[in-house]
Amino acid sequence: MNVTDWIGFLGVFQILLAYILNVTGKASNKSLTFIILNITGAGMACLASILLNYWPFIILEGVWAMVSLYALVTRKT
């Protein structure tokens, strides 16, 4: 695996970890852990997609990261 693969793998892992934590009740979708895992995971997956020049996932992961960032900014403590 090359560096791009590792960036994408780690990003997708973080997104899946957030989902698993949410489904198992370990982290709510409003928790800081869930939001940070989604921002960093989507950002890394987006970066890997940019490096691969694969537009469908650049759009998907870019929007995912932006929505997660919005959730962080508007999050009430």
LUMZAGU-559340 format. One record per atom (N, C-alpha, C): residue number from 1; residue in three letters; atom name; x, y, z. Coordinates in steps of 0.1 Angstrom, whole numbers, plus 5000, padded with zeros to 4 digits. Example, Ala and Ser with C-alpha at 12.3 -4.5 7.8 and 13.67 -1.06 7.14 Angstrom:
LUMZAGU-559340
REC   resi   resn   name     px     py     pz
REC      1    ALA      N   5132   4943   5078
REC      1    ALA     CA   5123   4955   5078
REC      1    ALA      C   5132   4967   5078
REC      2    SER      N   5128   4978   5071
REC      2    SER     CA   5137   4989   5071
REC      2    SER      C   5129   5000   5079
END
This chain:
LUMZAGU-559340
REC   resi   resn   name     px     py     pz
REC      1    MET      N   5008   4988   5000
REC      1    MET     CA   5000   5000   5000
REC      1    MET      C   5009   5012   5000
REC      2    ASN      N   5004   5022   4992
REC      2    ASN     CA   5012   5035   4992
REC      2    ASN      C   5006   5045   5002
REC      3    VAL      N   5012   5057   5002
REC      3    VAL     CA   5007   5067   5012
REC      3    VAL      C   4993   5071   5010
REC      4    THR      N   4988   5073   4997
REC      4    THR     CA   4975   5076   4994
REC      4    THR      C   4965   5065   4999
REC      5    ASP      N   4968   5053   4998
REC      5    ASP     CA   4960   5042   5003
REC      5    ASP      C   4959   5043   5018
REC      6    TRP      N   4970   5045   5025
REC      6    TRP     CA   4970   5046   5039
REC      6    TRP      C   4961   5058   5044
REC      7    ILE      N   4962   5069   5038
REC      7    ILE     CA   4954   5081   5041
REC      7    ILE      C   4939   5078   5040
REC      8    GLY      N   4936   5072   5028
REC      8    GLY     CA   4922   5068   5026
REC      8    GLY      C   4917   5057   5036
REC      9    PHE      N   4925   5047   5038
REC      9    PHE     CA   4922   5036   5048
REC      9    PHE      C   4919   5042   5062
REC     10    LEU      N   4928   5050   5067
REC     10    LEU     CA   4927   5056   5080
REC     10    LEU      C   4914   5065   5081
REC     11    GLY      N   4912   5073   5070
REC     11    GLY     CA   4900   5081   5070
REC     11    GLY      C   4887   5073   5070
REC     12    VAL      N   4886   5063   5062
REC     12    VAL     CA   4874   5055   5062
REC     12    VAL      C   4873   5047   5075
REC     13    PHE      N   4884   5043   5081
REC     13    PHE     CA   4883   5036   5094
REC     13    PHE      C   4877   5045   5104
REC     14    GLN      N   4881   5058   5104
REC     14    GLN     CA   4875   5067   5114
REC     14    GLN      C   4860   5069   5112
REC     15    ILE      N   4856   5070   5100
REC     15    ILE     CA   4841   5072   5097
REC     15    ILE      C   4834   5060   5101
REC     16    LEU      N   4839   5048   5098
REC     16    LEU     CA   4832   5036   5103
REC     16    LEU      C   4832   5034   5118
REC     17    LEU      N   4843   5038   5124
REC     17    LEU     CA   4844   5037   5139
REC     17    LEU      C   4833   5046   5145
REC     18    ALA      N   4832   5058   5140
REC     18    ALA     CA   4821   5067   5145
REC     18    ALA      C   4807   5061   5143
REC     19    TYR      N   4805   5055   5132
REC     19    TYR     CA   4792   5048   5129
REC     19    TYR      C   4790   5037   5139
REC     20    ILE      N   4800   5028   5141
REC     20    ILE     CA   4799   5017   5150
REC     20    ILE      C   4796   5022   5164
REC     21    LEU      N   4804   5032   5169
REC     21    LEU     CA   4802   5038   5182
REC     21    LEU      C   4787   5043   5184
REC     22    ASN      N   4782   5049   5173
REC     22    ASN     CA   4769   5055   5174
REC     22    ASN      C   4758   5043   5174
REC     23    VAL      N   4760   5033   5166
REC     23    VAL     CA   4750   5022   5165
REC     23    VAL      C   4750   5014   5178
REC     24    THR      N   4762   5013   5184
REC     24    THR     CA   4762   5005   5197
REC     24    THR      C   4759   5013   5209
REC     25    GLY      N   4756   5026   5207
REC     25    GLY     CA   4752   5034   5218
REC     25    GLY      C   4764   5040   5226
REC     26    LYS      N   4776   5039   5221
REC     26    LYS     CA   4788   5043   5228
REC     26    LYS      C   4790   5058   5226
REC     27    ALA      N   4785   5064   5215
REC     27    ALA     CA   4787   5078   5212
REC     27    ALA      C   4774   5083   5204
REC     28    SER      N   4769   5094   5209
REC     28    SER     CA   4757   5099   5202
REC     28    SER      C   4762   5107   5190
REC     29    ASN      N   4752   5109   5181
REC     29    ASN     CA   4756   5117   5169
REC     29    ASN      C   4759   5131   5172
REC     30    LYS      N   4757   5136   5184
REC     30    LYS     CA   4760   5149   5188
REC     30    LYS      C   4772   5150   5197
REC     31    SER      N   4778   5139   5200
REC     31    SER     CA   4790   5139   5208
REC     31    SER      C   4802   5144   5201
REC     32    LEU      N   4811   5150   5209
REC     32    LEU     CA   4823   5155   5203
REC     32    LEU      C   4832   5144   5196
REC     33    THR      N   4832   5132   5202
REC     33    THR     CA   4839   5121   5196
REC     33    THR      C   4834   5117   5183
REC     34    PHE      N   4821   5116   5181
REC     34    PHE     CA   4815   5113   5169
REC     34    PHE      C   4818   5123   5158
REC     35    ILE      N   4816   5136   5162
REC     35    ILE     CA   4818   5147   5152
REC     35    ILE      C   4833   5147   5148
REC     36    ILE      N   4842   5147   5157
REC     36    ILE     CA   4856   5148   5154
REC     36    ILE      C   4861   5136   5145
REC     37    LEU      N   4856   5124   5148
REC     37    LEU     CA   4859   5112   5140
REC     37    LEU      C   4854   5114   5125
REC     38    ASN      N   4842   5120   5124
REC     38    ASN     CA   4837   5122   5111
REC     38    ASN      C   4844   5133   5103
REC     39    ILE      N   4848   5144   5110
REC     39    ILE     CA   4855   5155   5103
REC     39    ILE      C   4869   5150   5098
REC     40    THR      N   4876   5144   5107
REC     40    THR     CA   4890   5139   5104
REC     40    THR      C   4889   5128   5094
REC     41    GLY      N   4880   5118   5096
REC     41    GLY     CA   4879   5107   5086
REC     41    GLY      C   4875   5112   5073
REC     42    ALA      N   4865   5120   5072
REC     42    ALA     CA   4860   5125   5058
REC     42    ALA      C   4871   5133   5052
REC     43    GLY      N   4878   5141   5060
REC     43    GLY     CA   4889   5150   5055
REC     43    GLY      C   4900   5141   5049
REC     44    MET      N   4904   5131   5056
REC     44    MET     CA   4914   5122   5051
REC     44    MET      C   4910   5114   5039
REC     45    ALA      N   4897   5109   5039
REC     45    ALA     CA   4892   5102   5027
REC     45    ALA      C   4891   5112   5015
REC     46    CYS      N   4887   5124   5018
REC     46    CYS     CA   4886   5134   5007
REC     46    CYS      C   4900   5137   5001
REC     47    LEU      N   4910   5138   5010
REC     47    LEU     CA   4924   5140   5005
REC     47    LEU      C   4929   5129   4997
REC     48    ALA      N   4926   5117   5001
REC     48    ALA     CA   4930   5105   4993
REC     48    ALA      C   4923   5105   4979
REC     49    SER      N   4910   5109   4979
REC     49    SER     CA   4903   5110   4967
REC     49    SER      C   4909   5121   4958
REC     50    ILE      N   4913   5132   4963
REC     50    ILE     CA   4919   5142   4956
REC     50    ILE      C   4932   5137   4950
REC     51    LEU      N   4940   5130   4958
REC     51    LEU     CA   4953   5125   4953
REC     51    LEU      C   4951   5114   4941
REC     52    LEU      N   4939   5108   4942
REC     52    LEU     CA   4936   5098   4932
REC     52    LEU      C   4928   5104   4920
REC     53    ASN      N   4924   5117   4922
REC     53    ASN     CA   4916   5125   4912
REC     53    ASN      C   4903   5117   4909
REC     54    TYR      N   4896   5113   4919
REC     54    TYR     CA   4884   5106   4918
REC     54    TYR      C   4872   5114   4923
REC     55    TRP      N   4866   5122   4914
REC     55    TRP     CA   4856   5132   4917
REC     55    TRP      C   4844   5127   4925
REC     56    PRO      N   4838   5116   4922
REC     56    PRO     CA   4826   5112   4930
REC     56    PRO      C   4829   5112   4945
REC     57    PHE      N   4841   5107   4949
REC     57    PHE     CA   4844   5106   4963
REC     57    PHE      C   4850   5119   4968
REC     58    ILE      N   4856   5127   4960
REC     58    ILE     CA   4860   5141   4964
REC     58    ILE      C   4847   5148   4969
REC     59    ILE      N   4837   5148   4961
REC     59    ILE     CA   4824   5154   4964
REC     59    ILE      C   4818   5148   4976
REC     60    LEU      N   4817   5135   4977
REC     60    LEU     CA   4810   5128   4988
REC     60    LEU      C   4818   5132   5001
REC     61    GLU      N   4830   5130   5002
REC     61    GLU     CA   4838   5131   5014
REC     61    GLU      C   4840   5146   5017
REC     62    GLY      N   4841   5155   5007
REC     62    GLY     CA   4841   5169   5010
REC     62    GLY      C   4829   5174   5016
REC     63    VAL      N   4817   5170   5011
REC     63    VAL     CA   4804   5174   5017
REC     63    VAL      C   4803   5168   5031
REC     64    TRP      N   4807   5156   5033
REC     64    TRP     CA   4806   5149   5046
REC     64    TRP      C   4815   5157   5056
REC     65    ALA      N   4827   5161   5052
REC     65    ALA     CA   4835   5169   5061
REC     65    ALA      C   4829   5182   5065
REC     66    MET      N   4823   5189   5055
REC     66    MET     CA   4817   5202   5057
REC     66    MET      C   4805   5201   5066
REC     67    VAL      N   4797   5191   5064
REC     67    VAL     CA   4785   5189   5073
REC     67    VAL      C   4790   5186   5087
REC     68    SER      N   4800   5178   5088
REC     68    SER     CA   4805   5175   5102
REC     68    SER      C   4811   5187   5108
REC     69    LEU      N   4818   5196   5100
REC     69    LEU     CA   4823   5208   5106
REC     69    LEU      C   4812   5217   5110
REC     70    TYR      N   4801   5218   5103
REC     70    TYR     CA   4789   5225   5106
REC     70    TYR      C   4784   5220   5120
REC     71    ALA      N   4783   5207   5121
REC     71    ALA     CA   4778   5201   5134
REC     71    ALA      C   4787   5205   5145
REC     72    LEU      N   4800   5206   5143
REC     72    LEU     CA   4809   5210   5154
REC     72    LEU      C   4807   5224   5158
REC     73    VAL      N   4806   5233   5148
REC     73    VAL     CA   4805   5247   5150
REC     73    VAL      C   4792   5251   5157
REC     74    THR      N   4781   5244   5153
REC     74    THR     CA   4768   5247   5159
REC     74    THR      C   4764   5238   5171
REC     75    ARG      N   4774   5230   5175
REC     75    ARG     CA   4772   5221   5187
REC     75    ARG      C   4770   5228   5199
REC     76    LYS      N   4760   5224   5207
REC     76    LYS     CA   4757   5230   5220
REC     76    LYS      C   4763   5221   5231
REC     77    THR      N   4770   5227   5240
REC     77    THR     CA   4776   5218   5250
REC     77    THR      C   4767   5216   5262
END
